[in-house]
Amino acid sequence: FTALVTLLNMVMLYLEFIVPPKDRYGVTDEDLILGNQVCLGYFVLEVLLRLAHFRVWFFYHQLDARWNIFDIVIVTLGALDQWVLPHLLPKDSGLEQTQVFTLLRFLRVLRFLRMLKLLGVMLRTDFRWTGSVWFNTLVSCVIVLSIIIMGVETDVKSSLWEPIDSLVLVFFLFEVFVRLRRQGRAFFTEEGMMWNILDVLIVVFGIIDQWLLTCG
């Protein structure tokens, strides 16, 4: 669930900092502010609950200690950015040109470090279930659905295709990541490696086409 919340937060940050307001599919600045507040509230609650559960071992866990400390840093910076500094810097205070305002903008850019939080969650999660029959069936269904969508896109023009394509790409990115994590080096060396490499290339080219080139 934390991974989903972090991914949702990344989408909101993408809309806030990269996508022009007219291309946000009706999402307003107020919606993004509220969404960021909810996500930060969840991150704060999650860290506090883990602190209460693990106590001192939160900082000394053999595998997770570094990620735990990183989580605290990210949450602290987020609280400063979204909760503390906005109240210390009223909009009519004339401080927008000061170094403090520069710090505020810097903290907003640091929100993208939450992508590393998502990576940490993914690295610590047990994904053995992704080798099950039902997950492979789901992947096959999504592939068929993406082919159908590509066919319909050529005949039916809609502003909804872009976010739908992005969701499909996120699923394929997740699927490649969990297979790579589950199989390790065997992903590139054992039987089926050519299909695995093809999957990686398709996802990489999809990211370049749908996310990177459109930013320009």
LUMMAR-747035 format. One record per residue (C-alpha): residue number from 0; z, x, y. Coordinates in Angstrom, 2 decimals. Example, Ala and Ser with C-alpha at 12.3 -4.5 7.8 and 13.67 -1.06 7.14 Angstrom:
<atoms>
+-----+---------+---------+---------+
! pos !       Z !       X !       Y !
+-----+---------+---------+---------+
!   0 !    7.80 !   12.30 !   -4.50 !
!   1 !    7.14 !   13.67 !   -1.06 !
+-----+---------+---------+---------+
</atoms>
This chain:
<atoms>
+-----+---------+---------+---------+
! pos !       Z !       X !       Y !
+-----+---------+---------+---------+
!   0 !    0.00 !    0.00 !    0.00 !
!   1 !    0.78 !    2.88 !    2.37 !
!   2 !   -2.70 !    4.26 !    1.78 !
!   3 !   -4.23 !    0.88 !    2.72 !
!   4 !   -2.14 !    0.67 !    5.89 !
!   5 !   -3.12 !    4.22 !    6.84 !
!   6 !   -6.79 !    3.47 !    6.18 !
!   7 !   -6.54 !    0.32 !    8.31 !
!   8 !   -4.94 !    2.39 !   11.07 !
!   9 !   -7.84 !    4.86 !   10.87 !
!  10 !  -10.30 !    1.99 !   11.31 !
!  11 !   -8.42 !    0.79 !   14.39 !
!  12 !   -8.35 !    4.29 !   15.87 !
!  13 !  -12.09 !    4.58 !   15.22 !
!  14 !  -12.69 !    1.32 !   17.08 !
!  15 !  -10.37 !    2.33 !   19.93 !
!  16 !  -11.65 !    5.85 !   20.61 !
!  17 !  -15.25 !    5.92 !   19.37 !
!  18 !  -16.79 !    2.44 !   19.33 !
!  19 !  -17.70 !    0.92 !   22.74 !
!  20 !  -15.87 !   -2.37 !   23.49 !
!  21 !  -19.11 !   -4.37 !   23.33 !
!  22 !  -19.72 !   -3.21 !   19.73 !
!  23 !  -16.27 !   -4.02 !   18.32 !
!  24 !  -17.26 !   -7.38 !   16.80 !
!  25 !  -14.87 !   -9.33 !   19.02 !
!  26 !  -11.89 !   -7.01 !   18.57 !
!  27 !  -10.16 !   -6.58 !   21.95 !
!  28 !   -8.03 !   -3.75 !   23.30 !
!  29 !   -5.00 !   -6.03 !   22.95 !
!  30 !   -5.78 !   -6.56 !   19.26 !
!  31 !   -5.99 !   -2.80 !   18.72 !
!  32 !   -2.73 !   -2.18 !   20.58 !
!  33 !   -0.96 !   -4.81 !   18.46 !
!  34 !   -2.45 !   -3.42 !   15.25 !
!  35 !   -1.39 !    0.13 !   16.12 !
!  36 !    2.13 !   -1.08 !   16.88 !
!  37 !    2.37 !   -2.87 !   13.53 !
!  38 !    1.08 !    0.19 !   11.64 !
!  39 !    3.49 !    2.51 !   13.44 !
!  40 !    6.35 !    0.13 !   12.72 !
!  41 !    5.45 !    0.21 !    9.03 !
!  42 !    5.27 !    4.03 !    9.03 !
!  43 !    8.69 !    4.27 !   10.69 !
!  44 !   10.20 !    1.83 !    8.18 !
!  45 !    8.61 !    3.68 !    5.26 !
!  46 !   10.03 !    7.05 !    6.37 !
!  47 !   13.49 !    5.59 !    6.99 !
!  48 !   13.55 !    3.92 !    3.55 !
!  49 !   12.49 !    7.14 !    1.83 !
!  50 !   15.12 !    9.07 !    3.79 !
!  51 !   17.78 !    6.57 !    2.73 !
!  52 !   16.66 !    6.78 !   -0.89 !
!  53 !   16.20 !   10.55 !   -1.31 !
!  54 !   18.69 !   11.67 !    1.36 !
!  55 !   18.84 !   15.48 !    1.53 !
!  56 !   16.26 !   15.81 !   -1.26 !
!  57 !   13.74 !   14.30 !    1.12 !
!  58 !   13.50 !   17.77 !    2.70 !
!  59 !   13.84 !   19.84 !   -0.50 !
!  60 !   11.70 !   18.00 !   -3.03 !
!  61 !    9.68 !   20.56 !   -4.98 !
!  62 !    6.38 !   18.70 !   -4.62 !
!  63 !    6.71 !   16.37 !   -1.63 !
!  64 !    8.96 !   18.20 !    0.85 !
!  65 !    6.12 !   19.47 !    3.04 !
!  66 !    4.38 !   16.11 !    3.11 !
!  67 !    7.70 !   14.40 !    3.91 !
!  68 !    8.29 !   16.69 !    6.89 !
!  69 !    4.71 !   16.13 !    8.00 !
!  70 !    5.30 !   12.36 !    7.82 !
!  71 !    8.34 !   12.69 !   10.08 !
!  72 !    6.35 !   14.74 !   12.61 !
!  73 !    3.50 !   12.19 !   12.65 !
!  74 !    5.89 !    9.25 !   13.03 !
!  75 !    7.83 !   11.00 !   15.80 !
!  76 !    4.65 !   11.81 !   17.74 !
!  77 !    3.47 !    8.24 !   17.25 !
!  78 !    6.76 !    6.84 !   18.59 !
!  79 !    6.53 !    9.11 !   21.64 !
!  80 !    2.94 !    8.09 !   22.24 !
!  81 !    3.23 !    4.33 !   21.72 !
!  82 !    6.87 !    3.48 !   22.46 !
!  83 !    8.55 !    6.08 !   24.65 !
!  84 !    6.08 !    7.60 !   27.13 !
!  85 !    4.41 !    4.31 !   28.15 !
!  86 !    7.81 !    3.13 !   29.47 !
!  87 !    8.45 !    6.43 !   31.23 !
!  88 !    5.04 !    6.38 !   32.91 !
!  89 !    4.43 !    3.06 !   34.69 !
!  90 !    0.78 !    2.51 !   35.54 !
!  91 !    1.49 !    2.31 !   39.26 !
!  92 !    3.63 !    5.45 !   39.35 !
!  93 !    0.76 !    7.73 !   40.36 !
!  94 !    1.48 !   10.09 !   37.46 !
!  95 !   -1.92 !    9.61 !   35.84 !
!  96 !   -3.13 !   12.93 !   37.25 !
!  97 !   -0.10 !   14.95 !   36.19 !
!  98 !    0.39 !   17.22 !   33.20 !
!  99 !    2.58 !   14.54 !   31.64 !
! 100 !   -0.39 !   12.18 !   31.49 !
! 101 !   -2.40 !   14.97 !   29.87 !
! 102 !    0.33 !   15.22 !   27.24 !
! 103 !    0.07 !   11.47 !   26.66 !
! 104 !   -3.66 !   11.71 !   26.05 !
! 105 !   -3.07 !   14.68 !   23.73 !
! 106 !   -0.60 !   12.63 !   21.69 !
! 107 !   -3.17 !    9.85 !   21.37 !
! 108 !   -5.69 !   12.30 !   19.96 !
! 109 !   -3.04 !   13.48 !   17.50 !
! 110 !   -3.01 !    9.98 !   16.00 !
! 111 !   -5.99 !   11.12 !   13.96 !
! 112 !   -3.63 !   13.45 !   12.09 !
! 113 !   -2.65 !   10.31 !   10.20 !
! 114 !   -5.80 !   10.94 !    8.18 !
! 115 !   -3.86 !   13.83 !    6.65 !
! 116 !   -1.09 !   11.37 !    5.83 !
! 117 !   -3.66 !    9.34 !    3.91 !
! 118 !   -4.73 !   12.51 !    2.11 !
! 119 !   -1.10 !   13.23 !    1.25 !
! 120 !   -0.64 !    9.76 !   -0.22 !
! 121 !   -3.82 !   10.13 !   -2.25 !
! 122 !   -2.78 !   13.52 !   -3.62 !
! 123 !    0.64 !   12.23 !   -4.68 !
! 124 !   -0.56 !    9.02 !   -6.34 !
! 125 !   -1.21 !    8.67 !  -10.07 !
! 126 !   -4.83 !    7.56 !  -10.43 !
! 127 !   -5.09 !    7.53 !  -14.22 !
! 128 !   -5.73 !    3.79 !  -14.03 !
! 129 !   -9.13 !    4.55 !  -12.43 !
! 130 !  -10.35 !    5.65 !  -15.85 !
! 131 !   -9.79 !    2.18 !  -17.30 !
! 132 !  -12.56 !   -0.20 !  -18.35 !
! 133 !  -11.78 !   -2.77 !  -15.65 !
! 134 !  -12.06 !   -0.20 !  -12.85 !
! 135 !  -15.39 !    1.10 !  -14.17 !
! 136 !  -16.57 !   -2.51 !  -14.36 !
! 137 !  -15.50 !   -3.01 !  -10.75 !
! 138 !  -17.47 !    0.09 !   -9.70 !
! 139 !  -20.55 !   -1.26 !  -11.47 !
! 140 !  -20.17 !   -4.61 !   -9.70 !
! 141 !  -19.87 !   -2.92 !   -6.30 !
! 142 !  -23.00 !   -0.86 !   -7.01 !
! 143 !  -24.95 !   -4.02 !   -7.86 !
! 144 !  -23.54 !   -5.73 !   -4.76 !
! 145 !  -24.58 !   -2.81 !   -2.53 !
! 146 !  -28.13 !   -2.97 !   -3.90 !
! 147 !  -28.28 !   -6.71 !   -3.18 !
! 148 !  -26.94 !   -6.13 !    0.35 !
! 149 !  -29.59 !   -3.47 !    1.03 !
! 150 !  -32.28 !   -5.94 !   -0.05 !
! 151 !  -30.93 !   -8.76 !    2.11 !
! 152 !  -30.50 !   -6.48 !    5.15 !
! 153 !  -34.25 !   -5.96 !    5.37 !
! 154 !  -34.88 !   -9.68 !    5.81 !
! 155 !  -31.72 !  -11.00 !    7.49 !
! 156 !  -30.58 !   -9.40 !   10.73 !
! 157 !  -26.84 !   -9.60 !   11.42 !
! 158 !  -24.18 !   -7.56 !   13.21 !
! 159 !  -21.99 !   -7.97 !   10.10 !
! 160 !  -24.05 !   -5.58 !    7.98 !
! 161 !  -22.64 !   -2.46 !    9.64 !
! 162 !  -18.95 !   -3.16 !    8.83 !
! 163 !  -19.91 !   -4.40 !    5.35 !
! 164 !  -21.85 !   -1.20 !    4.68 !
! 165 !  -18.87 !    0.82 !    5.92 !
! 166 !  -16.52 !   -0.99 !    3.53 !
! 167 !  -18.84 !   -0.31 !    0.61 !
! 168 !  -19.06 !    3.35 !    1.62 !
! 169 !  -15.25 !    3.58 !    1.82 !
! 170 !  -15.04 !    2.22 !   -1.73 !
! 171 !  -17.55 !    4.78 !   -3.03 !
! 172 !  -15.73 !    7.57 !   -1.17 !
! 173 !  -12.46 !    6.48 !   -2.79 !
! 174 !  -14.09 !    6.27 !   -6.22 !
! 175 !  -15.53 !    9.80 !   -5.99 !
! 176 !  -12.23 !   11.19 !   -4.69 !
! 177 !  -10.11 !    9.72 !   -7.49 !
! 178 !  -12.56 !   10.86 !  -10.16 !
! 179 !  -12.56 !   14.36 !   -8.69 !
! 180 !   -8.76 !   14.39 !   -8.59 !
! 181 !   -8.44 !   13.01 !  -12.12 !
! 182 !  -11.01 !   15.31 !  -13.74 !
! 183 !  -10.43 !   18.44 !  -11.66 !
! 184 !  -12.86 !   21.27 !  -12.39 !
! 185 !  -14.34 !   19.27 !  -15.25 !
! 186 !  -15.94 !   17.01 !  -12.63 !
! 187 !  -18.50 !   19.78 !  -11.99 !
! 188 !  -18.63 !   21.49 !  -15.39 !
! 189 !  -18.47 !   18.98 !  -18.27 !
! 190 !  -20.85 !   16.32 !  -19.54 !
! 191 !  -22.08 !   14.05 !  -16.77 !
! 192 !  -21.69 !   16.69 !  -14.06 !
! 193 !  -25.21 !   16.06 !  -12.71 !
! 194 !  -24.37 !   12.38 !  -12.15 !
! 195 !  -21.09 !   13.41 !  -10.52 !
! 196 !  -22.87 !   15.81 !   -8.15 !
! 197 !  -25.42 !   13.09 !   -7.35 !
! 198 !  -22.57 !   10.69 !   -6.53 !
! 199 !  -21.02 !   13.26 !   -4.17 !
! 200 !  -24.34 !   13.83 !   -2.41 !
! 201 !  -24.93 !   10.10 !   -2.00 !
! 202 !  -21.49 !    9.64 !   -0.46 !
! 203 !  -21.89 !   12.67 !    1.84 !
! 204 !  -25.31 !   11.50 !    3.06 !
! 205 !  -23.89 !    8.00 !    3.52 !
! 206 !  -21.07 !    9.36 !    5.71 !
! 207 !  -23.56 !   11.33 !    7.80 !
! 208 !  -25.91 !    8.36 !    8.16 !
! 209 !  -23.41 !    5.54 !    8.75 !
! 210 !  -20.52 !    7.27 !   10.53 !
! 211 !  -21.50 !   10.59 !   12.05 !
! 212 !  -25.01 !    9.95 !   13.37 !
! 213 !  -24.06 !    6.55 !   14.80 !
! 214 !  -21.32 !    8.21 !   16.89 !
! 215 !  -23.96 !   10.06 !   18.81 !
+-----+---------+---------+---------+
</atoms>
